[in-house]
């Protein structure tokens, strides 16, 4: 075998060595936190160990990429002793830090119940009072044995590095230059695949571990280096402390909800998230009496519909967690892809699943789109049905996935094969840019000044067909339907383009043959859907939700959005804009819909009242995410 080949094989062996050490760290993590993982069977643990290799390989390639390149580039001085020693200590230094991170979490996990993420660097100062500087000496003194483990593992790393070096040799044959560059190129190609975790649409993240195990066990699959490095370029929260008195904070805002004592109604629950369905497009709600949703307009006449309903964000990736788990994105990064995306959470899926419900998420898009399949698994859905499961490419729209009409029918037929009670979520697709309509239906739907409007008409038509099919099925009459936009779409209107109208959406509760028939002006938001559903069916247990039930006349009813450092709180007739440290603008939008007149000075008392509330919400939200206490 050529010397270059043996050198290449030595590199592969070092990757194998790192995988072995990461596996040892995972076993130690399991042992130190055995009580937390006590319900794991031997088979489940074995599966987690195997799956963990995929995540370990990704972070090993990412953290050692510079070392790998320096090792394989055929420099003429590569056999120089000094150069070899530099490479050796680079390798040991980088991976010693990774081992240390894993070792620290053997203990630190017991306090946070999650792997450490990049937001740990906020602890170094300013942001939250230099807690790390104060706690580190205590940690060193109390958990000294963790550092003994770290030193032992680092020594093992150094010893086996040397053995691999001695066994494989390092004198390179520089005669066949083309072959050397080919091997380097091949290694880079394989490394890219290894870092991405395969050939899927997006590189793996912590949320993908939810495909293999319940969210509770994700921390056992992903390593601490993976968790940190995968969140380094994601903005973590710099927490605000507005209230030091916990009792005062909870008196203003409390995300804990009490269960009902009796009368649990095990209705089926069917949530339909409508892609880009702005209030602007709906004739019965937009104030114009003209729209593009004749079926939805007819359904609104038979439903409890909120005329002051708002999205908590402007993207699908922020809308879905808000709707099904009452988790908004009040930070710069979407919750799903944030450092907190692997947190334990309450959702309609996992809470109702515990009560014997079958749960399923339907989305006609390509599997892996925006991580919805992984999030669905983490949120507790039993099954995810996407383009792959639909398995008929004749109905592919050529852009995102399966046409709405066909996929809606597939959803109805699939649910009809399941036992009641069930909780299902259907996320529509077609009314997404580039706003297509099937060739067979071209010209059937009303056109408007915006390209999206005829596509909205098509999805509304598909929705009509879905309800026509569902009405013939035995579960229909016992099903609470909730319809909400995931976010708003494009607008050409002055009001629907401003900071209020640009979040205005429909939120509709429909139960066949019930008294839920009313247009209600109460302010509500997407994160209110989960607590509202649980309240309506008299869910008997306590739960965590950032929203509030629309059926609770004594509760708080407001809506909060966040955009690049600016919070916007809508409360009754007013909207307050808050910049994290001060309130800058207050509008009475009921008589100033275009937000022209700032009344922050004129109505100072109202401004202070709303500022007090928004501070309590922000502090509670940030603390809950950072400490993994959303359940």
N, C-alpha and C positions, 0 to 999 in steps of 0.2 A: 504494500500500500504506500502511495506517495506520502511524503512528509506533510504536504498541505492537507491531505485527507485526514491524517492523524490529528492535526491541529484542529480541523473542523470537528472531528469526533470528540475531541477534548472539550470543545465549547458546548456541544450537545450534552455531554456528561455533566458539565457544570450546571446546565439548566436542570438536568435530572436531580442533581444534588440539591438545588434550591427547592424544587418541587417536594423532595423528601423532607427537607427542613420545614417548609410551610405545612406539610401534613402533620409533622410532629407538633408544630404550634397549634394546629387545629385540634389534635387529640388532647393537648394540654388545656386548651380553651374549654373543651367539653368537660374535662375532668374537674377543672376549677369551678365550673358553673353547672355541675351535674344536676343540682336541684332544679334549675331552670329548664333543663332539657331531659328531665327524668322520664317523661312519657315516650321518648324515642325508643323504637324497637331496634334490635341489632341490625336488621335489614335496612331500616331507614337511615341509621347512622352510617352504614356501609355505602349507601347510595349518596349521602351527603358528602362523604369523603371523596367519592369518585367525581361527583359534579364539581366539587371544590377545586379540582385540578384545572378545570377550564378557566375559572376565575383567577387562580394562582398564576397560570401561564400568562394570562393577559397582563397582570401587574408586574411579573418578572421581566417580560419583554419591555414594558414601558419604562421601568426603573433602571434597567441595565442596557438600554439601547446604545448609549454612548460607549460603554465598555465593549459591547458586541462589535460595533463598527470598528473601533480601534484595534480589536483583536484580528479582524478579518481583512482589513485593508492591507494590501501587500507592500507596506513600507520597506525600504531597503534596510532599515535599522531595527526591524521587528525582532530579530534574534538577540539584540543587545540586552545584556543583563539588567541594566538600569531601566530600560523600557519595560521589560518583563516584570520587574518589581513594581513599577508604577501601575501597571495593569492589575497586578495581584492586589495591591492595596486599594485601588479604586474599587475592585470587585468586592473585597471584604468590607470596606467602609460603607458602600451603598447598601449592601445586604445586611450588614450588622444593624444599621438604622431601621431597616424593615423588620428585622427580628425583634428589635427593641419595641417597636410600635405594637407588634403582636403580643409581646410579653406584658406590656402595660395594660392592655385590654383584658388580660387574664383576670385582673382585679377590677379595673375601671368599669367594665361592662356591668358589674353588679350594681353600680350606682345609676347607670344611664339606660341599661337594657338595650343598648345599640352599640355597634362598632363606632369607634371614633372617626369623625369626618374632618374635612378641612376647616370647619368652623372652630376647631380646637385652637387655632391660631388667634382667635379673638380673645382668648384667655390670657394672652401675653401682656395685655395692658389696656389702657384707656377704656375700651368698649365696656367691659364689665368689671372694672376695678382690679385688674391684675390678679385674678383668682389663682392662675397657674403659679405665679411667683410665690403666693402665700401657701398653696397646697403642696407644691412639689417637695419641699423639705420634709413635710409630714409624711408624704407618700414614701419617700426614701427611707425614712426611719421605721415606719410601720410595716412596709412590705419589702424589706431588704432582700428577701429570698427571690423576688422577681428578677432582681438584677444579677443574682447568682445564676439563675436559669439562663438569662440573656448572655452572660459571659461564657457559660458552658456551651451553648449553641453556637456562639461566635467562634469559639475554639475549634469545635467540630468542623465548622465551615472552613477555617484556615487549614486544618489538618488534611481534610479530603481534597481541598484545592491543590495542595502540594502533591498528594498522591496521584491525582489525575495528571498533573504537570509532569511528574517523573515517569509515569507509565507511558504517556503519549509522546513525549518529546516536544521540542519547540523549534528545532532547526528547519527552516522552511526551504523548499525547493522553488527558486524563483525563475525557473526556465520556461515554464508554460504559463505565460501571463494571461492569455485568454481564458484558460481553465480557472485561474484564481478569481478573475472578475466574474465569471459565470457563477461560481460557488457563492460569492458575495451577493450577487443579484438574487440568486435562489433563496439564500438565507433571509434577505430583506423581504422578499415576497411571502415566504412562510411566516415571518415575524408579523407582518401586517395582518395575516389571517389569524395568527395566534392572539395578537393584541385585540382584534375585533371580536374574538370569541367565536369565529365562524364566518359564514357567508350571509348572515341575516342583514336586514336593512340598516340597522344601527349597531355601533359597538356595544357590547354588553355593559350593563350598569347593575348596581345593586338590586334594582327593581326586577331584573330578569331572574334573579334567584327565586322569586316568588312562583315561577313556573314549576319548580321542583319540590317545593316544601311550603308548608304554611308560613306566613310572615313571621311568626314567632321564632322560627328556626333559621331565618335568613342570615343572622349574625354568625351562625356556625358554618355556612357555606362561604361567605365572603371573608377575606382577611382584612386586617386593619390597614395595611399598606394599600390594598385595593380601594378600600373605602375612602382613604385620604386622597390618594392620587386622582381618583376618578371624580373628586369634588373640588380639586384645587382651582379649576377655572370656573367654578360655579360660585356666584356670590352668596356667601352665607350671611346669616342675620347678625347685625350688630345690635344686640338687645338693648331696649330702652327700659329704664326703671323710673316710672312716674310715681308709683305708690309703694311705700315701704310697709304699709299696714295691710296685711292679707285680708283682714276682715273688711276694711274699707273697699279694697279692690273687688272683692266678691259681692259686696252690696251694690256695686255699680254694674258689674258684668260677671256672669257665672255660666260657663259652658256645660256644667253638669246638669242633667235633666233627670227628674224622678219618674219612675215607671208608674203606671196606673195600678190601682190595687185590685180591680176586678173587671171582668167583662172583656177579656182579650178576644177580638174579632179576627179570626184567621182568614181575612180576605186575601185573595190573590192581589198582588201589586205589580202593575205594569208601567214602568217609566219609559217615556219616549222622548229622547233628546233630539231636537230638530235642528239640523245643521243650518246656521246663519239665519234663523227665522226671526228677524227684527219685528218689533211691534209695528214698525212703519209699513210693513207689507200686508198687515191684517186689517181689513176694512172695518170690522166691528170694534177695533181698538185704537186705530191710529188717528181718530178725530176727523178723518176726511170722508168717511163713508164710501170709500173706494179702495179696493185692495185686490190681492191676487190669490186668496185662499178661501174659495167658496165653501169647501167642506169644513175647514177649521172654524169659519164663521158660524156654520150651522151647529157644530159641536159646542161652541162657546155658549150658545143659547140654551144648552141643556146641562151646563157645568157651573162650578164655582170658579170664576175667572178673576184674576187680579189685574186691575188697570194700572197699578203703580208697582210693577214687577221689574226687577233689574238683574242683569248678569253680574257676576263677581269678577269677571275678566273679559278679555277680548279674543281668546283662542280656545279651540276645542280641548287642548291639553290642560287648560285651567278649568274649563267648564264641567267636564265629566266628574272629577273629584268633588267639585262643589255640589253637584246635583246628587250623586249617589252616596257620598260620605261626609257631606257638610264640612268639607275642607277647602277653604278658599286659597287663593294665591295672593297674599298681602305682602309680597316681597318681589325682588327683581327676577328670580328664577321660578319657573313653573314648579308647583309642588312635586309632580311626578319625577322630574329630573333634578330636583334640588338635593342637597345633602340629607334632607329629611324624608326623601321618597320611600325609604325602607322602614320608616317608623311603624309601630303598631297603630292600628286605627279601628274606629267603629265605622261601619257602613251599613246600609240597608241590607246588603248581601250577607255579610257575616252575622249580623244580629238576628235576621230572620231565619237564616240557615240553622242557627242554634235552636230555633223553635220548630224545626221540622220542615221548613220550606225548601223546595228545590229552587236553585238560583242559576240564572243564565244571562250572559251578555251577548248581544247580537250587534254586529257591525259589518257591513258588506265590504269594507275596505280590505286591502292587502294585509294579511297577518303581520303584525309588528309595527304597523303605522302608529307613530307617536307613542309607542309603548302601551297601547290600550290593552292588548292581550295580557301583558305582564301585570299591569295595574289591576285588571279584572281578577286575576289569580290572587293577588295580594289582598284585594278587597273582599275575597271570600266567595266569589262566584264558582259554582260547581263546574260549569262548562262555558267555554268561549266559542262562539260561532262566527267565523269570518269568511273571507273569500275562499280560503283553503277548504273549509268544511262544506261550503256551498258546492264546490267541486263541479262547476259548469261554466267554462270560460266563454261559452256562447253568449252569456249575459254580462260579460265584462264591458264596462262603459268606455274602455280605451284610455282611462285616466287614473281613477282612484280605486275602482272596485266594481261591485255588482250594482246594476241599476236598482233604484229604490223599489219599483213596483214588484219586480221578481223577488228581491230579497225580503220584502215585507211579507209576501205570501209564504215564502220559505220559513220565516219566523213564526207565523201563525200555525203552520202545519207542524213545525217542530215542537212548539209549546203544547200543542194538542196531544202529543204522545207522552207528556209528562204528568206525573201525579200532582194533584192539588194538596196543599196550597203551594203557590210558586211566587217567586219574585223574579221578574225579567226586566232587562233594560234593552231597548232598541235604540241605537244611535244611527240616524239617517245619514245619507252620504251625498246624493246627487247634487243638492243645491250648494255645492262647493265649486269654487273657481276650477275649471273654466265654464261652469254653469251649463252643462249639456242637457239635451232633451233627446230621447230616442228618435231615430229617424221615422219610425212608424207613427209617432205622435207629434211631429213637427206641425206647427200652425194651430194646434188644438188649444193652446193656453194663451191667456191674455198677455199681450206685450205691454211693457212699460218703458219709461226712459232709461231704466237700468237693466243691464244684461241679465242680472241675477233673477229678475222678477218672473220671467217665463219659466225658469228652472224651479223657482218656489212653487209656481202653479203645478208643475209636474209632480213634485213631492207631495203637495196637497192632494192631488189626484190619486197618488199611490197610497196615501193615508186613507182616503175614502175606500179604496178597494180593500185595504187591510181590515178596516172596521166592518165592511160588508161580509168578509170571510169570517172574522172573529165572532160576529153576532150569531152565526150558525153553530158555533162550538159551545159545548156544555159549560165551560169555565167562564164565559163572557159575563154573564149576569152577576157573578160573584167576584168581579175584578174591579179594583180601584185603579183607574188610569190617571197618570200624571204626565202632562205634556209641558215641556219647557224648551226654549232655544238653548243651544250650548253657548252661543254668543250672538251678537248682532252682525249684520252684513253691511255691505257698502250702502252709502246714502247720498242722495242729492238734495236733501232737505236741510234748511238752516237749523231747525230744532233737533232733528234726529242726527245731526252731525256735531252737536255741542256735547258738553261733558255729562249732561243728564240723558238726553235723547239717545246718545250713542251707546247707552247700556240698557235701553228700554226693550223688554222682551215680553212675550206671553208666558204666564205660568197658570196652568189649567188643571183642575181636579174634576174628574168625571167618574161617577159611579152610576151605572144603569139603574133606572127606577128609584133614584134616591132624591133627597131634598137638597142636594148640592147643586143649586141653580141660582146663581147670583153674580152680578158684577160688583166686585168689592174694591174699594179704593185704598185699603190698607197697604202701607209700604211693605214689600216683601222682596226676597232675593233668592238666588239659587240655593244657598246653603240652608234656607228654611225648609226645603222640600223634605229632607230626611226626618227632622223632628216633627214636621206636620203630619207625615204619613204615620209615624210611630204613635203620635198623639191620637190620630183619628181611629186607629185600630186598637187603641188601649194597650199598647205594648207594656208588659208588666215589670220590666226591669230598668234600673238606672242606666244611663248611657251618656256619652260625651258627644257634643255637637256644637259647632260655633254658631249655628243658626238658632232660630226660635220658631215655635209652632204658630202657624196662622190661625189655628183653632183655639189658641189660648188668648182670651180677651184681656188678661191681666199682664201678659208678657210684653217685652220690648219688641217694637216693630220698626226696623230701620234697614238700610242697605249700605254696605261699605265696599268700595273699590279701591284699587291701588295701581298707580302708574308711575314708574321711575321716580320713586321717592315722595310722591304726592298721594295722600289718602283723601278720599272723598266720601263723606258720610251724608246720606240722605235720611232725614228724620222728619216725618210729617210734611210740613210745607217748606222745609228749609234744606239747604245743602251747604255743608261746611267743607272747605278745603284746608287740609292740615299738612304741614311740611315736615313733620317728625319732631319739631321742637316748638313750632308756633302755628296758630291758625291765621291764615292770610286773607281768606275770603269767605264771606257768608252771603248767601242769596236766598231770598224768598221766592222760590221757583214757581210757586202756585200762581203768582201774579207777575213773575219776571222769568218766563220760560226760556228766554234767550240769554239769561245770566248777564245782564248789562249793569245792574246796580249793586255794588258791594255794600252791604249794610253791617259790616263787622263792627263799626264804631257806633252806628245808630242803634243797633240792637245787641249791645255788648253782653247783656245777661244771657240771651239765647245762645250767643257764640260761646260763652264760658261753659254753659250747660252741655252743649254738644262736644266741646273740646274735652271736658271731663270724661264723657262717655267714650270718645274715640281713643283717648289715652289708655283707658282701662282695657278696651278691646285689643289694642296693639300689644300691650304688655302681656296680657293673658295668652294671646296667639303666639308671640315669640317664645315665651317661656315654655309653652306646651310643646312646641316643635323641638326646641333645643333639648329639653329634658325627656322627650319621647313619652309624653303623658297626654295622649289624645284617645284614651280608651278607658 
